[in-house]
Amino acid sequence: MVEDKTKNNNRMFIAVKIKNKYNSLKTFLKLLFTNKLTGFAFVVIAALVIIAIFAPIIAPYPDQGLGKVNLDEVFQSPNAKHIFGTDELGRDIFSRLVYGARISLSISIITIVIALIIAIPLGLISGYYGGVVDEIIMRITDIFLSFPPLLIAIVIASFLGPSLKNAVIAIAIAWWPSYARLIRAQVISVKQKPFISASKCIGTSDFKIMLSHILPNSIAPIIIQASMDMGSVILTAASLSFIGLGAQAPEPEWGLIISTSRRFIIDAWWYTVYPGIVIFITVLSFNLLGDGLREVLDPKTRVR
């Protein structure tokens, strides 16, 4: 009887927990879609993620999307067969852009994750301990922040050599200082709270305080900044590919497609215009989503 009662209690607890999470998600989405622009951005980004995952199914010509040449249909203008036209090698541009979504989204996610892996420990240590440790870490970040991120990425990518992997490393190295500063500022604010002092009084270790109490209460601004930076990272990766330091042919990266197409812009306008529109909409959507997340995750902004 006792075991049955315990099992029932556990089931009820799990059911309540699932229901609470569902209600939280429902409330979050409701707040997110209150702003029509944010809702539009969310739908666009969700569509891009689906396109990236199911690229082989969505792309009408998967082989051409991956770089297969089709010289019989060189520079076909947009038509029923090729809705975005074809390039100088007869490849379907729509298929190339569909596969490019997979590359661009992967670049942005991996870059942000690497930057956070570097920035979170440094920001936590710097803000929590202060003193000499804080000075050393912040002066290093100041050195990086004194240069534009794109310039740092260009220098590092030039040193490492042109490739997609090196471009990701270069952008991540250029991006982590801004996150380190943001995390440090949040840690300094949160560590003054009474519950942190209470945790210290009962003997909780510094590591556990930083990981279990300070970081969870500092995560909202990081999520907002990361969502807004996703678009900037895509734009930076496209810039590196444009100047030959990022993706290399025949990879269907958006910036590389535009770089190749500029030679044919007069005779094949669609070759440049459609990739440019895709990049523009993607970057704009991430920026709008970041603004929307700020309103949802920051109660003060939401009240205003």
N, C-alpha and C positions, 0 to 999 in steps of 0.2 A: 504493500500500500504506500509506504513512504517513498519507494523508488518511483512508482507511478505518479505520485503527486509531484515529485521533483522533476520528472520528465515533462509533465504538463506545465509546470511553472517555467521551465526552460523554453518550451515551445511558445508559451505566451510572451515571454521576454523577447524572443527572437522575432515573433510576429509584430510586437509593438515597436521594436527597433527598426524593422523593415518599413513599417507604416510611417514612422517618423522621418526616415530618410526619404521616402516617397513624397511626403508632404513638404519636406524641405526643398527637394528638387522642383516640385510643382510651384512652390512659392518663388523660388529663384528664377525659373523660366517665366513666370507671370510678371515679375518685376523687370526682367530683361526685355520682354516684348512690349512693355509699357511704352518705351521709346521706339517708334516705328523704324527709325534709321538703324538702331541697334538690332532690332528684329531682322531687318533686311540683311545686315552684316552677318548675323548669326546664320541665316539661311544660306548665304553665299559661301561662307566658310565651311559649313556642313556639306554643301554640295561639292566643294573642292575636295574635301576629305573623301567623300564617296567616290568621286571621279578618280582620285589618286589610288584608292584601294582596288577599284574595279576597272582600272585602265585597260587591261587586255579585252574586257568585254565591251566597254563603252567605245573605245577607238574603232572606227570603221575599217582602218587598215593598220592592224597592230605591227606588222613587219616594217611598214614605212615609218611608223611612230618610233621604232627602235633604230631606224637608219637605213632600211633597205631602199636601194635606188630603183626608180621607175622612169627611165628616160623616154618612154613613149608619151608621158603626160607632163612634160616640163612646162612650168609657168602657166598652168591652167588657172584662169580667173575663177572666182567663186561661182559655183554652179550646183546643181542637184547632186552630182556625184561627189564633189569636193566642196563642202559648204564654205570653207575658208581658203579655197584655192590650193595650188601646189607650189613647191619651191623650185630652185634651179636644177634639182636632181629628180623632179617629178614626185616628190614625197608629199603626202597629204598633210597640210599644215595643221588641221584640226587634230589629227591623230598625234602629231608631234607635240602640240600644246597639252593634250590630255596626258601623255606620258611625262611631259615637263612639269605638270602639277605634282606628280609623285616626287620628282627630284627637288623642286622648290620647297615643298612642304617638309620634306625630309631634312633638307639643309637647315631650315628655320628651327625645327624642333631640336635637332641634334646640337646646333650651335647654342641655342638658349640653354639646353641642359648642361652642356660643357661649361658655359659661362657661369651658371649657377653652382655647379660642383666646385668651381674655383672660388666664387664670391661668397657663398654662404658661410663656410668655415672662417674665412678671413674677416668677414663683416661681423660675425658673432664674437670672435675673439677680440677684435679691435674695439667693438662697442662695449663688451662686458668688462674687460680688464682695464681698458684705458691706459694712461701713462705712456711709458716708453714703447710698449708693444703697439699701442694705437698710433703713436707718432710714426713709427717705422712703416706700418702697413699703409697708413693714409698718405705718407709722402710718396710711396711707390705708386699708389693709385693716382696721385696728383700728376706724376710724370706721364702716365698713360693718358690722363684726361686733358693734358695740355696740348695734345694733338687730336685732330679729327679722327674718328674711328675708321673712316674709309682710308685715310692716308696710312694709318698703322697697318690695316689689313693689306693694302697694296705692297707695303715694304716687306711684311712677313711672307706674303704669297710669292713675291719676287725672289725672296731668299730661299724658300722651300721648293719653289718650282711650280709651274702651272698644272693644276689638277683640281678636281672637285674636292678631294679629301683635304688637300692643303688649304684650299679656300675656306673650308669649314673651320679648320684649326686657326687660320689667320683671323677670321671674323670673331671667333670665340675669345681669342686673346685680346682683341680690340674692345670687346663688349663687357668683360667681367668687371672692370673698375667702377662703372656706373652702378652696377648691382651691389658691389661691396659697400659703396657709400650709402646707398639706400638702406641696406640691411643694417649697417652700423647706426644710422639715425634712428631706425625703428627699435634697435636693441637698447640704445641709450634712453629712449622714452619708456619702454616697457620695464626695464630693470628697476625703475624708480617706484613701481607699483607695490602696494602692501603685500600682495600674495608672494612676490619674489622674496621680500624680507622674511616672511613667514616660512618659506621653504628653506632659507638659509638657517633660520633658528632651529629647525628640526633636524639639521644635519644633512640635507640633500646636497649631493655633490654638484660642483659647478657645471660639469658636463651634462648631468641630468637636467639641471635648471635651464641651461641653454637649449637643450634638445626638446625637452618636454613642456616647458613653460614659455620661454621667450620666443622661440622660433614659430610655434603655432599662432601666437598672438601678433606676429610680425608678417605673416604670410600674405595677407590681403594686398598690400601695396606691391609686393613682389609679383603676384599673379597679374595685377593690372598692368604693371610695367612690362612684364613678359609678353602679354597679349598684344600690347602696342608695338613692341619691338619685333614681333614676328614679321610684320610687314616691312620694317626697316631692314631686317636681315635678308629677306627675299630681294629687296632692292639692291642691297650691298653685294649680294652674291651675283645678281644679274650684272651689276657694274663691273665686278671682277671678270666675269665671263666675257663681257663686252670688250674689255681691253686685252683679253687673251690670257688672264691669270687664273681663271676659274675652270669651268667645264670645258672639255675639249671635244671636237667633232668625233663621232657623229651623235654625241649625247644631246637629247632634245631639251636642253636647259633654256629657259625663256630668254635670258640675257644673251646667250650664245646665238640663238635664232635671230634676234634683232641685230646683233653684230654682223652676222653673215648677210642679212637682208639689206643692210644700208647701201650696198653696192648696186642693188637693183630697185631702189625705191621709186625711181621715175617710171620704169616699165612695169613693175609688179608691186603696186602700192599695198596690196593686201598682205604681202609677205612681212611688211613692217608694222602695219596698222593693227592687225588682230593680236599679235603677241603684245604689243604696247598696251592695247585696251585690257587684255587679261591681267597684265602686271598692275596697271592702274586700279582696276576694280579690286584685285586681291589686297593690295597695300591699303587702299581706302577702307575696305571692309575690316581689316585688322585694327586700323586706327579707330573706326567707329565702334567696334566691339570693345576696345580698351576703354573708351569713354563711357560706354554703357556699363561695363563691369565696375568702373569707379562709382557710378551712381548706385549700383546694386550693393556693392560691398562696403561702401562708406555711408553709414546712416545719416551723417550730417549733410552730405551732399544730396541724399535722397529726400531729406526733409525740406531742403531749400527748393 
